[in-house]
């Protein structure tokens, strides 16, 4: 390679690096106001990342998360800490609710209305059985069983919280909780903006056309989540189901 070609190649590579860096710096992240209205999926990017009681490194650590574990967190708020960094309030099935500094998080699905809806459902129902009880009150029944799921090497404990008009199911392996499903015909107002009594047009306006339709049930799916919306004979929502594939 002669000197001129090498110089041109160096310029191209440098320009690419600058463009990539600028794109990263300009990448949008949700504000606290946005997250309070519409929580977002978030993932830890480092190893041994502390989840703290407040938006500061001086706050007590509730535990540590590892990005390799790929837990999908729910970011529900944001605040600027004393260090000038943005901190995010997150829900974790492993350590509960706490704050993580923004440079240890990445967001996905910000433009996906279904993924955002699934995150809001998890915020509203909770990501652990105890959190669900705090949000919905004491269930009529709470049952647990331990079993070995297909294609898994370790047993999990399945906990079912039963309410008068619905239930919430968690799988609890040795390292945390995972909300597997929620099925309601009432008691709660709905799933986010999808409320009981909403009509077909209102649902389609919020989520778009369904990915599948069968027996008055509309099904939407995104990533590991599926949402089933059943309409009554009057064309209005009378049942809501969230299903998630355990990772």
N, C-alpha and C positions, 0 to 999 in steps of 0.2 A: 504494500500500500504506500503510495507516494505521500508527501507531506500535505499537499492540497486536499486530497481525498480524506486523509486522516483528520484534518482540521474541520472539514465539512461534517464528517461523522460526529466529531466531538460536539459541534454546535447543535446538531440535531438531538443528540442524547441529552445535552444540557437543557435544551428547550423543553424536552419531554419531562425531565425531572422537575423543572420549574412549574410546568403546567399541572403535573400530578400533585405537587405540593400545594399549589394554589387551590386546586379543586378540593383537596382534603380540608384546607383551612376554611374554604367557603361552604363546606357541606353543612346543610341545615340540621339543627338539633332542636327538639321540642322545648318550648318554654314551660315554666311552671304553670302558667295560666292555661296553656293548651293541655297539659297532662292532667290537670284537675278536671277538665271537661272530658278528655278522651285519653286514658292511659295508653302507654305504648310498650311493645315488646322490647326487651333489652337483654344483652348478653355481656358477661364479664370477659374482658380481653386479656387479663393478666393471670398470674398464679399467686395464690395466697393473698387475695384482695380482701381487705377488711370491710365489713359491713358495720357501720357505727350508729350509735344512738342519736347523733346529731351531725350536722354538716361541718365537721371539723376533725382534724387528726387528733385533737385533744379529747374528743368524745370517746367513750368506752366502746370497745369492739364487741359486737354480738357474736362474731364468728368470722370465718374466712371462706371465700369462694374461689374456685379455680375455673378458668375459662375452658379448660379441656373437658370439664364435666358437662358443658353445653346446656346448663339449666336456663330455661327461658324465664327471665324475671319480668315483673310488671312494674314499669316506672310510673309513679302516680303524682309526682311533684318535683320541682326543681328550685334551688335556692343558691345564691352566691355566698360562699363561706368567707370566713375571716382571711383566708389565704388568697382571696380573689378568684378562686376556681369555682366552677359550677358543680354543685353536688346534686345527686338525684335520690329521691326517696323511692325505694323499691320494695317489692314484696317477693320473698323467696320461700319456697317450700322447705328449705334446709335451715335457714336462720331466722325466718320471720320477716318483720318489717324494720328497715333501717336505711342508712344513707351510704352511698358510694360516690366517690369523686368521679366526675364526668370523664376524665381521661382514662379511666379503667372500664368504660362501658362503650358498647356500640349498639346502635338502634337498627332494627330491621322492620320492614312492613309499615313504615310511616304513611305510605300512600295506599295501603291496602285496607279498605273499610272493614272487611271481614276480620282480618287479623287484629285490627284495633278494637273491634267489637268483642272478640274473644278475650282480649286483655282487660277490657272494661268489665266483662262478666266475672272474670277472676278477681278483679279489684272489689266488685260489689259482693261476691259470695265468699271471698277469702281463699287463700292458697293452702290452708291447713284445716283440719277438722275444728280445732279450737277457735281459729279465726272465723270460721263459718258460724259457730255458735255465738260468738260475740256480735256478729252482724245480723243474724236471723233469729237469735234466741235459742233457747233450749229445744232440741228436737223431741218429737213424740217418742222416738226410738233411736238408739245408737248401737249398731251391731258391728262386730269385727270378726274376721276369720283370717287365718294364715294359710297360704297355699303357694304352690309353685306354678307360676304362669308358663304357658307354652313358650318355648324358645328362650327361656331365661334360666340362668344358673343358680340364682338365689331366690329364696322365698320372699314374698311380700305380705303385708297385712292389709287387707281390704276393709275400710271403714265406711259404713253407709249411715248417713244422717237422714232420717225420715221425718218429714213435716206433713201437716194435713193436706197440702196440695202439691207436694213434690219431694224430691230427694236429691242429695248430693253425695257422690261417691269418690273416695280417695284411695289411692294405692300408697302404702307407706313402706318403702324399702328401708334398709338400715341407715340410709343417709338423708332422709327427708320425706316430704309429702308430695304427692302429685294428684291434682284434681283430674279425675278420669271422666266424670260425666256429671251433668246436672239436668234434671227433668222436672218441669213445673207446669201446672195448669192454673196457678194462681198464687196467692200469698205475697209474692214479690210483684213489683209493678211490671216487670218484663225483663228482657235482656237489653240493657242500655236503652237506646231510642226505639227498640222494637218492643212495643208495649202490648199487653193483652187488650184485645178489642180493636187493634189497628187493622185497617183494610189492606187488600192486595196492593193497591196503588201506592200506599204509604210505604210498605215494605220494599217494593221494587224501587221506589225513589231513593231509599237509603242504601240498599245493597245491590241494586241492579237486578237483572234477570236471574232466576235461580239456575243452579247447575244441574238440578234434577227435580222432577215433579212426579209424585206418585200418591194417589188416593188423598188428594187435598193437602199433601205435605210437600213443602218446598225445602230443598236441601242445598246448602252452600258449603263449600269446602275451601280451605286455604292452609297449606302446610300440614301440621298435625291436627288441625281442628276442623270439626264439622258442626254445622248448626242446622237443625231441622225445625221448621216452622209449620205448624199445622193450622189450617183454617177450618172453622166450623161451617155448617151448612149456610150460614148467613154471610160467608166470605170474610170473616174476621178472625184474628189470631186467638186460638184458645189453648194452645200448648206450645212450649218451647223446650228444645233439647240441645244441650251442648255435649259433644263427644270429643275426646282428645286421645291421641295415641301415645301411650307412655314411651319415653325415650330411655 
